[in-house]
Amino acid sequence: MRHRATLLTVVTALLATTAFLAVDRAADRAADRERPHTGQPAIQRGELDLRRPGRLVFRSLAWGPQRDRLATVPLTAPGGPRTAAPRDCLRFHAAAGTGICLRKKSGVIPGHEAVLLDARGRAVRHFPVPGIPTRARVSPSGRLVAWTVFVSGDSYAGGAFSTRTAVYDTRTGTLHDTLEDFTVLVNGRRHQAVDHNFWGVTFAADDNTYYATLGTGGRTYLVRGDLARRSLTTVRENAECPSLSPDGTRIAFKKRIRPQGADAPWRLYVLDLRSGRETPLAERASVDDQALWLDGRTLLYALPGDFGADLWSVPANGGGHPRKEVASAVSPAVTGPVSASAPAGTAASRGSTAR
């Protein structure tokens, strides 16, 4: 009996020690998540103001408890400390105090949703979406919002994917839940096909004209849309993820320069809508993103990084060099009016440096 009692005491002590070590290690892991990792930006908690001028808003990918939250930095110091708001998004964009957030939806049946945000980042309306978020845009006035999701597949590179793109009018409450219902003209002729896929909407200032990508028959087209007429017309072939410049005269896009499945298949270009001239940009890495006009002279886009992605900038005239602007970030938007010139302190005004 004494031996059994001694054995029971030893076993109990071992179990208690094991439990203590497990709890201690768990606490260390939790504390590690709270601490910023080496090279990660300092983050403080705060509120979101989509009308405050001179700010860059994005989904923060910095490791820790604020990962995937919307964060802001001054345009004059994009690489500095960031302020994170209590709003999780996978894809995001904003303009004129209106935001659109594509996020995971919790519940008994998990999924995704598009959330319309007011200037303070508060949810105004929720829309269920039938797939994985990939693109989001708001018109310059804040009236129109668009989003794209993958209905099947998870990469453009695979060649077999399906998208669904919706446009919502915040003023009238009209939801166009898929652009596939619109009339499509390819080279001036009406085109009907079961494989129509649209993605990457960008809006003009008139809240009627927009541009997007059409994929059909193994080809991609830049298309110009007329929301009132519910129509889309091809502009040119091999142009994806368009982004209209602040003055409405140029479109940044990614152009496929290598076959599907090849490494580095895309390169950033800028199209002059008046002359039809294409200008390749100085960024030589493959950019699988819908670039953002940081101002009238500079583009911002995501490239793969240590914690998911980083934001880089490059001049829109084909000169200069790429420059990393924000580490551990994706899906950016500029608050306040977007200037046709570069604000003091931004990449364009500082002058880019080589990677």
Secondary structure, DSSP 4 states (H G I P E B T S, - for coil): -HHHHHHHHHHHHHHHHHHHHHHHHHHHHHHHHHSPPTTPPPEEE----TTSTTEEEEEE--SSTTTTEEEEEETT-TTS-EEEEEEE-SEEEEETTEEEEEEEE-SSS-EEEEEEE-TTS-EEEEEEESSEEEEEEE-TTSSEEEEEEEEE-S-GGGS--EEEEEEEETTT--EE--GGGSEEEETTEE---TT-EEEEEEE-TTSSEEEEEEEETTEEEEEEEETTTTEEEEEEES-EEEEE-TTSSEEEEEEE-S-TTSSS-EEEEEEETTT--EEE-S--S---S--EEEETTEEEEEEEETTEEEEEEEETTS-S--EEEESSEEEEEE-SPPPSSPPTTSHHHH-----
